[in-house]
Amino acid sequence: MKKFAFAVVALVLLGNIAKAQRPDLPGALIIDLGVNTWSSAPDNIALNNFQSKTVNITYFYDLPLGNSKFTFTPGIGLGLEKFSFEDNYTLSSEINNGALEVTAEQLSQPDVFEYGKSKLGANYLDIPLEFRFYSRKNQYSRGFRAAIGGKVGVLYSSFTKFKYEDSLGDNHMVKNRANYGLNRFRYGVQARVGFGGFSLFGYYELSDKFETPPPGGEDTNNLTFGIALTGF
């Protein structure tokens, strides 16, 4: 995700430098780059917030509201979330007496010299809906802008991943795909404010992060904040 985020930023910035005028295309592609934190983390889970990142890739289309400076702006996009765990913890899941059971467990193997990053990934298909204000109603890509709204999403992929170095000094990565009790559907509120092709955004997840939570994760919600870049 880090390489992808840097590539996106570089492409957007180079595109803006190379073009004095944005192309006159319907809608806009917006890239959100944010960091994540949990309102109430499950037991034994501590997040490294600066390594817990979100990348949203969303196509928006502005629908003007009469002759005002306001628009109703629906969109569609992908939300790619990563949560980095401290202290070598990871999530595990199993079927116990016919029911899914999710726990947070500490990685421990006798032949491992050192553990690296441990992460949970959750990828969503999102539909955001925003009401926006533009200071220049005929030039959306310029001037001050502000938006408030929300989004709903459906989980299409989730996994855990951790790295370790064995006693021989060889590096390994283990990636397991499973649901881990995550809520299949999510919804929340978001807002953004900025100027031209750059803005700040925030998103708060009103839905519970886990449908079948690990111990202590009954009230876990996600908060994301960061920067947004307009691609065109």
Backbone torsions as a table, in degrees:
resi	resn	phi	psi	omega
1	MET	NA	-35.2	-179.6
2	LYS	-62.3	-47.0	178.7
3	LYS	-62.5	-40.2	179.8
4	PHE	-63.7	-43.3	-178.8
5	ALA	-63.0	-44.5	179.0
6	PHE	-63.5	-38.0	178.8
7	ALA	-64.7	-41.7	178.8
8	VAL	-62.5	-46.5	179.7
9	VAL	-60.3	-44.7	-179.2
10	ALA	-62.3	-43.4	-179.9
11	LEU	-63.6	-43.3	-179.2
12	VAL	-65.9	-45.4	-178.9
13	LEU	-65.7	-42.4	178.3
14	LEU	-65.2	-38.0	177.9
15	GLY	-63.4	-40.0	-179.7
16	ASN	-70.3	-35.1	178.2
17	ILE	-69.4	-39.9	-176.0
18	ALA	-72.2	-24.2	-175.4
19	LYS	-118.1	117.1	177.5
20	ALA	-71.0	-25.9	179.7
21	GLN	-125.4	129.5	177.3
22	ARG	-67.2	145.5	178.0
23	PRO	-63.8	145.3	-177.0
24	ASP	-85.2	78.7	-179.3
25	LEU	-113.6	149.2	177.6
26	PRO	-67.9	138.4	176.8
27	GLY	74.6	-172.5	-178.3
28	ALA	-152.8	142.9	173.2
29	LEU	-96.1	122.3	-178.7
30	ILE	-117.4	132.9	177.9
31	ILE	-109.8	118.1	174.7
32	ASP	-98.1	132.4	175.4
33	LEU	-123.4	111.3	-173.2
34	GLY	-137.1	170.4	174.6
35	VAL	-113.4	151.9	-173.6
36	ASN	-111.8	148.5	169.0
37	THR	-144.7	153.8	-179.5
38	TRP	-105.1	139.2	179.1
39	SER	-66.1	-36.5	-180.0
40	SER	-150.5	104.0	-175.0
41	ALA	-78.2	149.7	173.5
42	PRO	-59.3	160.6	178.3
43	ASP	-56.1	138.0	177.0
44	ASN	72.0	-2.2	-179.9
45	ILE	-101.2	120.1	173.1
46	ALA	-121.7	130.2	-178.3
47	LEU	-89.8	140.6	163.1
48	ASN	-87.6	98.6	-169.3
49	ASN	-62.4	-37.2	-176.4
50	PHE	-76.7	-13.8	173.0
51	GLN	-103.3	0.0	176.8
52	SER	-98.9	105.1	-166.9
53	LYS	-121.9	156.1	172.5
54	THR	-126.0	137.2	169.0
55	VAL	-123.0	118.2	174.3
56	ASN	-107.7	131.0	176.7
57	ILE	-120.1	109.0	-168.7
58	THR	-134.2	135.5	172.2
59	TYR	-99.6	122.4	179.2
60	PHE	-112.4	151.4	175.4
61	TYR	-134.1	121.1	-177.7
62	ASP	-82.4	129.9	174.2
63	LEU	-114.0	105.7	-176.6
64	PRO	-59.3	142.5	175.9
65	LEU	-99.5	93.5	-177.7
66	GLY	63.9	-138.3	-179.9
67	ASN	-103.1	20.0	-176.3
68	SER	-87.2	-178.4	176.1
69	LYS	-92.7	11.6	-178.5
70	PHE	-105.4	149.7	176.1
71	THR	-134.9	154.1	164.8
72	PHE	-100.0	124.5	-168.7
73	THR	-126.9	96.9	172.9
74	PRO	-82.9	166.3	179.0
75	GLY	-159.0	177.5	174.8
76	ILE	-149.3	140.6	-177.5
77	GLY	-172.9	-171.6	-179.7
78	LEU	-115.3	137.4	172.9
79	GLY	-115.8	116.2	-175.6
80	LEU	-112.3	108.0	-174.8
81	GLU	-110.2	141.7	173.0
82	LYS	-130.8	137.2	178.0
83	PHE	-123.7	118.5	-176.6
84	SER	-96.1	123.7	-176.1
85	PHE	-94.6	143.5	175.5
86	GLU	-90.0	166.2	170.1
87	ASP	59.9	28.6	174.1
88	ASN	62.1	30.5	175.9
89	TYR	-90.8	152.7	174.3
90	THR	-146.4	169.5	175.8
91	LEU	-97.7	144.5	174.3
92	SER	-134.2	154.4	-179.9
93	SER	-140.2	149.1	177.0
94	GLU	-155.4	159.8	176.3
95	ILE	-91.0	119.9	-178.7
96	ASN	-124.8	115.5	-177.1
97	ASN	55.3	40.5	176.4
98	GLY	80.7	1.9	-178.5
99	ALA	-122.2	147.4	178.2
100	LEU	-72.5	134.0	177.3
101	GLU	-126.9	125.3	-177.8
102	VAL	-115.8	133.5	179.8
103	THR	-135.5	158.5	171.5
104	ALA	-101.6	121.1	-177.4
105	GLU	-128.8	149.9	-179.6
106	GLN	-87.5	131.8	-180.0
107	LEU	-67.3	132.1	-179.6
108	SER	-158.2	116.5	176.3
109	GLN	-139.7	141.3	-174.7
110	PRO	-67.5	-25.3	-175.7
111	ASP	-96.8	11.3	-179.3
112	VAL	-99.0	128.3	178.7
113	PHE	-82.7	-44.5	-177.3
114	GLU	-154.8	138.0	175.1
115	TYR	-94.7	145.6	175.9
116	GLY	-103.3	-141.0	-176.2
117	LYS	-69.8	141.8	174.3
118	SER	-123.8	125.8	-172.9
119	LYS	-135.7	154.2	167.7
120	LEU	-113.4	130.7	178.1
121	GLY	-113.8	139.4	177.6
122	ALA	-140.0	121.8	-176.5
123	ASN	-116.8	133.6	-173.0
124	TYR	-126.4	150.8	163.5
125	LEU	-97.3	119.7	-171.5
126	ASP	-115.2	149.6	170.6
127	ILE	-126.1	100.1	177.5
128	PRO	-89.2	150.4	176.1
129	LEU	-133.2	124.2	-176.6
130	GLU	-131.3	150.3	164.8
131	PHE	-106.6	126.5	-173.3
132	ARG	-121.0	151.0	171.4
133	PHE	-118.3	129.0	176.4
134	TYR	-118.2	130.9	177.6
135	SER	-68.8	-24.7	176.4
136	ARG	-119.0	98.4	-172.2
137	LYS	-68.8	-18.7	179.3
138	ASN	-102.5	-0.3	179.4
139	GLN	-139.4	78.9	-175.0
140	TYR	-63.0	-27.7	-176.2
141	SER	-82.6	0.7	-179.6
142	ARG	-127.9	159.0	176.0
143	GLY	79.6	-176.6	-178.0
144	PHE	-74.0	145.8	177.3
145	ARG	-144.0	149.8	175.2
146	ALA	-147.0	149.1	-177.8
147	ALA	-147.6	149.5	172.9
148	ILE	-142.7	144.5	-177.8
149	GLY	174.5	-146.2	-179.2
150	GLY	-160.6	-178.9	175.8
151	LYS	-152.8	153.9	173.2
152	VAL	-120.7	151.1	-178.3
153	GLY	-150.9	161.3	177.0
154	VAL	-124.9	133.0	179.7
155	LEU	-72.8	127.0	177.3
156	TYR	-117.1	-10.0	-178.9
157	SER	-160.7	139.3	175.0
158	SER	-151.1	153.2	-175.9
159	PHE	-165.0	161.9	166.5
160	THR	-114.4	154.2	-179.0
161	LYS	-149.2	135.7	173.1
162	PHE	-145.6	155.5	-179.6
163	LYS	-116.7	151.2	175.5
164	TYR	-153.8	160.1	175.5
165	GLU	-113.7	127.0	-177.5
166	ASP	-83.2	178.7	-175.6
167	SER	-65.7	-15.9	177.4
168	LEU	-92.0	-2.8	179.1
169	GLY	89.8	8.0	178.1
170	ASP	-87.1	140.9	-179.2
171	ASN	-94.2	140.3	-179.1
172	HIS	-136.1	155.5	174.0
173	MET	-132.5	132.5	179.4
174	VAL	-116.2	125.0	-179.8
175	LYS	-126.3	122.1	-179.2
176	ASN	-118.0	126.6	178.5
177	ARG	-97.2	123.2	177.8
178	ALA	-164.1	172.8	-178.8
179	ASN	-81.4	-34.6	180.0
180	TYR	55.5	32.6	175.4
181	GLY	73.4	8.1	-179.4
182	LEU	-65.1	144.5	175.9
183	ASN	-66.4	128.0	-177.7
184	ARG	-67.3	-32.6	-179.6
185	PHE	-113.5	146.1	177.0
186	ARG	-137.2	157.3	174.1
187	TYR	-154.0	153.5	-178.3
188	GLY	-171.5	-178.9	-179.5
189	VAL	-111.5	150.7	179.1
190	GLN	-146.5	160.0	178.6
191	ALA	-150.0	155.7	176.8
192	ARG	-149.4	151.3	177.7
193	VAL	-148.0	138.2	-177.6
194	GLY	-173.7	-166.4	-177.9
195	PHE	-141.4	129.0	-179.8
196	GLY	61.4	-130.4	-176.9
197	GLY	-90.2	7.6	-177.6
198	PHE	-123.2	137.6	176.9
199	SER	-153.9	166.0	172.6
200	LEU	-103.8	145.9	-179.5
201	PHE	-137.7	158.5	173.3
202	GLY	-143.4	146.2	179.7
203	TYR	-139.4	130.6	175.7
204	TYR	-121.0	125.3	-177.2
205	GLU	-83.5	113.4	179.3
206	LEU	-79.2	-30.4	177.6
207	SER	-74.9	154.3	175.6
208	ASP	-67.6	140.5	178.6
209	LYS	-66.4	-35.3	-176.9
210	PHE	-115.3	133.1	170.3
211	GLU	-81.9	-41.4	171.6
212	THR	-116.5	91.8	-169.8
213	PRO	-79.0	151.1	166.5
214	PRO	-69.5	165.3	-179.9
215	PRO	-51.5	129.1	-179.9
216	GLY	85.7	-3.4	-176.2
217	GLY	-100.2	17.9	-176.2
218	GLU	-65.8	-30.1	-176.6
219	ASP	-116.0	28.6	-179.0
220	THR	-78.5	123.3	173.7
221	ASN	-129.5	156.8	-176.8
222	ASN	-106.2	138.6	172.9
223	LEU	-121.0	127.5	-180.0
224	THR	-124.9	136.5	173.8
225	PHE	-144.8	149.8	-177.8
226	GLY	176.0	-150.3	-177.9
227	ILE	-114.1	154.9	178.4
228	ALA	-127.8	137.3	-179.6
229	LEU	-121.8	134.2	179.2
230	THR	-93.7	120.3	-176.5
231	GLY	-78.6	-38.0	175.8
232	PHE	-157.2	NA	NA
